[in-house]
Amino acid sequence: MAEETKCSCGSANVGIFACSGASNVGQIANKIAVELTKQEVGKMMCTVGIGGRINGLLKSAEGSERLIAIDGCPLNCTKETLELAGFTPDRHIVISELGIKKNKDLDLKDEEVKEAMDKVKEILQSE
């Protein structure tokens, strides 16, 4: 996953928020957010801190020019958490909508992580 990804959002100050739910797709969302941070697409931020209304974390999100929300499934916990705190994600990606079936297996399959990452890269590089 070392290949560089650029976000077409046109901003260097991108906050990345991810699900880290108790399912394969939640953990894949989190893993992708970590990788996007390593690739300097943006900076991973704490979704649960936003939900907990932690002042410093809210200020960090407010200081972002763009927000990316990566949810594992259609419950959209990440997107909903951001919206309840007054933020609207510029990009919203749902891992289970990328062809990966949600299950409770937390032993992630490398091929599913790669497949999801490739699709997320395509989404971020598109208009």
C-alpha positions as CSV (number, residue, x, y, z in Angstrom):
1,M,0.0,0.0,0.0
2,A,3.0,2.3,-0.4
3,E,1.6,3.9,-3.6
4,E,0.9,7.6,-3.2
5,T,-2.6,8.9,-3.3
6,K,-3.7,12.5,-3.8
7,C,-7.1,13.8,-3.0
8,S,-8.7,15.8,-5.8
9,C,-10.4,17.9,-3.1
10,G,-7.8,20.6,-3.7
11,S,-6.7,21.1,-0.2
12,A,-3.6,20.2,1.8
13,N,-5.5,20.5,5.1
14,V,-7.8,17.4,5.1
15,G,-9.2,15.8,8.2
16,I,-9.8,12.1,7.9
17,F,-12.4,10.5,10.2
18,A,-13.0,6.8,10.2
19,C,-15.2,4.1,11.7
20,S,-13.4,1.6,13.8
21,G,-16.5,-0.5,14.5
22,A,-16.7,-4.1,15.6
23,S,-16.8,-5.6,12.1
24,N,-14.5,-6.3,9.2
25,V,-15.6,-3.2,7.3
26,G,-15.2,-1.0,10.4
27,Q,-11.7,-2.1,10.9
28,I,-11.0,-1.8,7.1
29,A,-12.2,1.8,7.3
30,N,-9.8,2.5,10.1
31,K,-6.9,0.8,8.4
32,I,-7.5,2.9,5.3
33,A,-7.6,6.1,7.3
34,V,-4.2,5.2,8.8
35,E,-2.8,4.5,5.4
36,L,-4.2,7.7,3.9
37,T,-2.5,9.6,6.7
38,K,0.8,7.8,6.1
39,Q,0.5,8.8,2.4
40,E,-0.1,12.4,3.5
41,V,-3.6,12.6,1.9
42,G,-4.7,14.2,5.1
43,K,-4.5,13.8,8.8
44,M,-6.5,11.1,10.6
45,M,-8.5,12.6,13.4
46,C,-10.5,11.1,16.3
47,T,-14.1,10.4,15.4
48,V,-15.0,9.3,19.0
49,G,-13.5,12.5,20.3
50,I,-15.9,14.5,18.1
51,G,-18.8,12.4,19.5
52,G,-17.5,13.1,23.0
53,R,-17.3,16.9,22.2
54,I,-13.7,17.1,23.2
55,N,-12.8,20.8,22.7
56,G,-9.3,20.4,21.2
57,L,-10.5,17.8,18.8
58,L,-13.5,19.9,17.7
59,K,-11.1,22.8,17.1
60,S,-8.9,20.5,15.0
61,A,-11.8,19.5,12.9
62,E,-13.0,23.2,12.6
63,G,-9.5,24.0,11.3
64,S,-9.6,21.5,8.5
65,E,-10.4,22.8,5.0
66,R,-11.9,19.5,4.0
67,L,-13.3,16.5,5.8
68,I,-13.4,12.9,4.7
69,A,-15.7,10.5,6.5
70,I,-15.0,6.8,6.0
71,D,-17.7,4.5,7.3
72,G,-17.7,0.7,7.4
73,C,-21.4,0.2,6.8
74,P,-24.7,2.0,6.0
75,L,-25.2,2.9,9.7
76,N,-22.9,5.8,8.8
77,C,-21.7,6.3,12.4
78,T,-18.8,8.5,11.3
79,K,-20.8,10.7,9.1
80,E,-23.6,11.0,11.7
81,T,-21.1,11.8,14.5
82,L,-19.6,14.6,12.4
83,E,-23.0,16.0,11.5
84,L,-24.3,15.9,15.1
85,A,-21.2,18.1,16.0
86,G,-22.1,20.5,13.2
87,F,-19.7,19.3,10.5
88,T,-20.5,18.2,6.9
89,P,-18.0,15.8,5.3
90,D,-16.8,16.8,1.9
91,R,-16.4,13.2,1.0
92,H,-18.3,10.2,2.5
93,I,-17.2,6.7,1.7
94,V,-18.9,3.5,2.9
95,I,-16.7,0.4,2.7
96,S,-19.6,-2.0,2.5
97,E,-20.8,-0.2,-0.6
98,L,-17.4,-1.0,-2.3
99,G,-18.3,-4.7,-2.7
100,I,-17.0,-6.0,0.7
101,K,-19.6,-7.8,2.8
102,K,-19.9,-6.9,6.4
103,N,-19.2,-9.6,9.0
104,K,-17.9,-9.9,12.5
105,D,-14.5,-11.4,11.5
106,L,-11.8,-9.1,12.8
107,D,-9.0,-11.1,11.1
108,L,-8.9,-8.9,8.1
109,K,-8.3,-10.4,4.7
110,D,-5.4,-8.7,2.9
111,E,-7.2,-8.9,-0.5
112,E,-10.3,-7.1,0.9
113,V,-8.2,-4.4,2.4
114,K,-6.3,-3.9,-0.8
115,E,-9.6,-4.0,-2.8
116,A,-11.1,-1.3,-0.6
117,M,-8.0,0.8,-0.6
118,D,-7.8,0.8,-4.4
119,K,-11.5,1.8,-4.6
120,V,-11.0,4.6,-2.0
121,K,-8.1,5.9,-4.0
122,E,-10.2,6.0,-7.1
123,I,-13.0,7.9,-5.3
124,L,-10.5,10.4,-3.8
125,Q,-8.8,11.0,-7.1
126,S,-12.1,11.6,-8.9
127,E,-14.1,14.8,-9.0
